[in-house]
Amino acid sequence: MAGKYDLETTTLGQLLDDPEARGIIVELVPELPGHPMIGCAKTMPAADVLKMAGGQLPRDTLEQLRTRIAAL
């Protein structure tokens, strides 16, 4: 059974609005919700934001985000 979120189409804003998803994001990337560019990033698909963050976050953190959000 697929999770309730498809990171290719679900926006970062939708994830941040969900308490469970937000909790995962805050746990793994606590600075993300307060980032100065969050307003622009909220309207983007989460997969695109993760691709852009790829150079700034450890690979294992990105994988944990993908895995844990997909499991919701």
Backbone bond lengths (Angstrom), bond angles and torsions (degrees), N, CA, C in turn:
res aa  C-N    CA-C-N  psi(-1)  N-CA   C-N-CA  omega(-1)  CA-C   N-CA-C  phi
1 M - - - 1.461 - - 1.526 108.74 -
2 A 1.300 115.15 130.06 1.461 120.60 -179.99 1.523 110.20 -74.04
3 G 1.337 115.28 152.01 1.453 120.31 177.32 1.521 110.78 -71.04
4 K 1.299 115.89 176.41 1.468 118.93 -177.58 1.522 112.79 -81.41
5 Y 1.338 117.86 -7.18 1.455 120.05 -179.34 1.523 112.01 -122.88
6 D 1.315 115.42 134.51 1.459 123.10 170.89 1.527 104.72 -107.70
7 L 1.314 117.06 111.16 1.462 120.74 -175.06 1.521 112.93 -64.64
8 E 1.312 117.43 -16.98 1.467 120.80 177.57 1.530 111.19 -74.85
9 T 1.321 117.07 -26.37 1.471 119.90 -176.82 1.527 113.93 -119.41
10 T 1.321 117.79 -22.86 1.462 121.64 179.62 1.518 108.93 -77.03
11 T 1.329 116.41 131.04 1.466 119.44 -179.44 1.527 110.54 -79.51
12 L 1.312 114.84 157.91 1.457 120.04 175.62 1.525 109.77 -59.09
13 G 1.321 117.27 -37.84 1.459 121.12 178.55 1.521 112.47 -59.79
14 Q 1.331 116.96 -40.99 1.466 120.52 177.64 1.528 110.60 -62.34
15 L 1.330 116.35 -40.88 1.465 119.61 178.55 1.519 111.13 -65.88
16 L 1.324 116.74 -41.99 1.467 120.04 -179.73 1.521 111.99 -67.79
17 D 1.337 117.58 -23.88 1.460 121.33 178.10 1.532 112.63 -79.44
18 D 1.331 116.82 -17.05 1.464 121.67 179.65 1.533 107.72 -91.98
19 P 1.333 118.36 120.04 1.466 120.13 -176.95 1.527 114.52 -56.06
20 E 1.332 117.43 -38.69 1.470 119.69 179.81 1.529 111.61 -67.40
21 A 1.329 115.68 -47.87 1.467 120.04 -179.78 1.521 110.06 -65.03
22 R 1.319 116.79 -42.59 1.464 120.20 179.17 1.534 110.67 -60.31
23 G 1.325 116.64 -40.06 1.454 120.37 178.96 1.524 111.97 -59.94
24 I 1.325 116.38 -40.38 1.461 120.86 177.86 1.525 109.78 -65.51
25 I 1.322 116.55 -45.22 1.468 121.28 -179.38 1.526 110.27 -61.62
26 V 1.317 116.59 -47.30 1.468 120.86 -178.41 1.531 110.93 -64.89
27 E 1.325 116.80 -37.15 1.465 119.99 178.55 1.529 111.52 -64.41
28 L 1.333 116.64 -44.14 1.462 121.01 -173.81 1.528 113.86 -89.57
29 V 1.338 116.58 -31.96 1.472 121.20 -178.62 1.532 107.86 -138.07
30 P 1.334 116.53 71.84 1.472 120.01 -172.59 1.524 114.84 -59.47
31 E 1.317 117.87 -25.37 1.457 120.09 -178.73 1.535 113.60 -80.56
32 L 1.318 118.08 -12.18 1.467 120.71 -174.67 1.528 114.24 -61.58
33 P 1.340 120.05 -51.83 1.468 118.57 -177.13 1.532 114.58 -58.97
34 G 1.321 118.53 -26.54 1.463 121.46 -179.75 1.518 114.23 -99.90
35 H 1.324 117.11 6.35 1.468 121.14 -177.90 1.528 110.16 -62.73
36 P 1.340 118.28 141.14 1.462 121.38 -178.14 1.542 114.34 -59.13
37 M 1.325 117.98 -25.09 1.466 121.03 -179.22 1.530 113.32 -96.44
38 I 1.325 117.29 10.46 1.462 120.52 -175.24 1.528 112.10 -61.11
39 G 1.314 117.78 -32.89 1.462 120.49 179.86 1.518 112.34 -58.54
40 C 1.306 116.90 -43.48 1.470 121.87 177.58 1.522 110.86 -72.41
41 A 1.315 116.90 -41.71 1.462 121.25 -175.30 1.526 112.53 -68.60
42 K 1.325 117.94 -27.01 1.464 121.01 -178.31 1.521 112.94 -60.24
43 T 1.311 117.89 -28.04 1.468 121.13 -177.33 1.526 112.64 -88.99
44 M 1.321 116.65 -4.42 1.464 121.30 -177.50 1.530 110.72 -93.11
45 P 1.346 116.54 149.99 1.469 118.19 173.05 1.527 109.62 -58.30
46 A 1.321 116.18 140.86 1.461 121.28 -177.10 1.526 111.73 -57.47
47 A 1.332 117.79 -36.52 1.470 120.61 179.83 1.525 110.91 -61.43
48 D 1.324 117.68 -37.47 1.466 121.13 178.62 1.529 110.88 -67.47
49 V 1.318 116.46 -40.17 1.471 120.51 178.50 1.532 109.28 -64.28
50 L 1.323 116.78 -42.02 1.468 120.13 179.36 1.528 110.81 -64.45
51 K 1.320 117.32 -37.93 1.464 120.01 177.46 1.531 110.32 -63.49
52 M 1.324 116.59 -42.94 1.461 120.80 179.74 1.531 110.81 -65.78
53 A 1.318 116.93 -33.98 1.461 121.36 -178.40 1.521 112.29 -81.22
54 G 1.319 116.65 -7.96 1.452 121.43 -175.32 1.513 114.84 -50.92
55 G 1.311 117.93 -37.49 1.453 120.34 179.85 1.516 113.91 -80.85
56 Q 1.322 116.69 -10.10 1.457 120.83 -175.80 1.526 113.32 -108.48
57 L 1.327 116.33 -12.35 1.460 120.08 -178.71 1.521 109.65 -123.06
58 P 1.321 116.85 147.28 1.462 119.26 175.97 1.532 110.95 -61.65
59 R 1.307 115.43 145.16 1.467 120.86 -178.68 1.529 111.60 -55.39
60 D 1.335 117.45 -40.05 1.466 119.37 -178.14 1.533 111.64 -66.64
61 T 1.327 117.51 -32.04 1.468 120.64 176.55 1.522 109.97 -66.49
62 L 1.324 117.44 -44.13 1.469 121.41 177.73 1.523 110.65 -60.77
63 E 1.322 117.01 -43.04 1.463 120.64 179.82 1.524 111.23 -64.98
64 Q 1.331 116.71 -40.58 1.470 119.99 177.69 1.521 110.62 -62.10
65 L 1.329 116.56 -43.10 1.467 119.89 177.63 1.524 110.46 -58.72
66 R 1.317 116.49 -51.27 1.474 120.50 -179.17 1.531 111.33 -58.54
67 T 1.299 115.99 -47.86 1.465 120.92 -176.52 1.524 112.05 -64.83
68 R 1.312 115.96 -47.43 1.470 119.58 -175.66 1.528 112.51 -71.63
69 I 1.333 117.72 -37.30 1.475 119.92 176.69 1.523 109.32 -67.35
70 A 1.327 117.18 -42.30 1.462 120.78 179.82 1.526 111.93 -62.81
71 A 1.328 117.10 -27.20 1.465 120.90 -178.89 1.519 113.27 -79.61
72 L 1.306 118.48 -9.85 1.478 120.41 -179.29 1.515 110.90 -67.94
